[in-house]
């Protein structure tokens, strides 16, 4: 089953705690602080993989958590960095936040985005030694990693996309001209998900053609999952408009689909179009009486007998426009981005002491502070100091 949508929860790893330690050596009864730093938490990274075709890997994998940073140790030993989680998604995947805002568009192979950044590590007590405080009995606790609910939307990358009404013969045409094997039958809505096929030329050139489920009236308003299917046309450089010549009035069939393209927007109605008049074996000499500057060519053919198919296949390579040059310098489009679902810095830090914990900075409300202490490892009975007040953690 083709999956072009996925909702996942990503959580970066917590940073490791700094160590509360003092140098202990023979004949050195009062060694100085030597607590090492914790390791940074692991991050969650999305990578555009050209070998993937859909988002089916996330049907059951809905929660992704990166590794925690290791705690610091004595003698200045630093904790290990938490393990990153690298999630591979198809090229053309859009990343959106919980509110539907676009975060990143992974439209190029190898493009990356950090969707949850690992928590900062805590510093060991040796960082807090001063001439007047030579034995600091506290160390920082690592910060929690970022968390986010994100939506993944796949928009297929194809040189051309087949459009038309149900049962017009789009899947049969794709089988004829490419290596794809979509399901073909004599009833409408045989195709329930987009299918990609590669068309090969004798000179080793290739085109990627997408077969999109048939469009019905109201598709632009979402009827029949129209929004999901129309979205896959947005990146195509041209549309191949397949018309059932045996169904009567090819011009009205053309206009019906064109109205849905215009209603959907996103420039679909402005794309160049190549028109295929299918089923000439049972409807000889069909005529499309439309003058439209978007139409690059009209090809009567029969997917059943193969008549006219080879001419259409060869013509695709000359009719489909070449990829347009990017409007901006390639170096200005980053292949590696960082999304920060929680951009604000914490207004407080938690220090671990030899008696419990100390909160420095501007403490949050009671519930958030309790959650932060719990995440830092506080247990019932631990002493917690906030400003001038000291209380017992419950």
C-alpha positions, 0 to 999 in steps of 0.5 A: 500500500502506497503511503504519502502521509505520516505523523510521527513524534520525535524526541531528542536525547537528554544531555548527560549530567556533569560529575560531582567528583573530587580528586582522590590520590594517595598523599593528596587528602584534599584534591580539587574538583575533577568532575567531567562534563556530560555528553550531549543528547542525540538528535533526530535527523531526516535524510532524503533517500532517492531509493525510497518511494513512499512513507510506509516505514512509518505506518507502525513506527510513530515514536522516535527517540534518540539516545541520551548523553552519558554522564561525566565521571571523575578525573575529568572524564566526559560522558559519551554523546547520545546516539543520533537517530537518522530517519530516511524518507523519500526525496520530495518529502515535506516536513510540517509542524503540528500546526501545518507550517512548512519546516523543510522541503527535502527536494534533493537527494541527501538533503537533511533536517534536524527535527529534534536537537539533543539536549545540552550536557551538564558541566562537571563541578570542576567548571565552578571552582574559583579562588574563593570557592575551591571545592564546589559541591555541585554540578549541572544536570543535563538539559532535556532534548527537543520534542515535536509532533511532525507531519510528513507529506510526500509529493512525487518528483516526476517529469510528467504526470498522467491525468484524466478521468477514471478508466481513461486508460492511464494505467494501461498507457504507463504499462505500455511506455515504462517499466511500471506494472500498475493494476489494469481493469475495465472498471473505474478507480483501478488505481488507488495510489500514485505509481511511478514508472521510468521511460527509457530512450534509445540514447539512454535518457530516462523520464519518470512518469507518474500515474495518478488516480482518476480525477472526478468532479469536486476533486479540488475540494477533496472529494474522492481524496482529490487533495491528496492525489492533486498534490502529487502533480505539483512538481511535474514539469508537464501533464499527460492528459489521457482522454477516453475517445470512446466515451464521447466529446473529448473536449468536454472531458478535457475541460472537466479535468482542467476545471479541477486543476484550476480550482486546486491552484498551485499552478497546475492549470498553467503546466504544459499538457500533452493530450492522448486520445486513447482507444482509437481501436474502438473510436477511430479518428477522434478529434479534440476541437480545442485551441489551447497554447498549453497543449504541446501535442495531441496523440491518438493511440490505442493502449489495447493494440499498441497503435501510436504508442511508440510515436507518443513514447519517442515524442515525450523526450522532445516535448517535455520541457527541460528542468528550469534552472533554480532561481537562487544560487545552489549554495544558498539552498542549504542541504542541512537544516535545523528545525527548533520546535522549542526555540526559547532557552530555559530560564533556569538550570538544575544543579546536582549537589551532595545533598540533592538539587539546587535550582538557579535562574528564574524557576518555572511554575510548580508543575514544570519544576516538578517535571524537570526535577523528576527528569533530572533524577530527583527522588522522594526525600531529596533536598531541593534549594530554590533561591533562599528556600529549601524543601524536600522533594515529594 
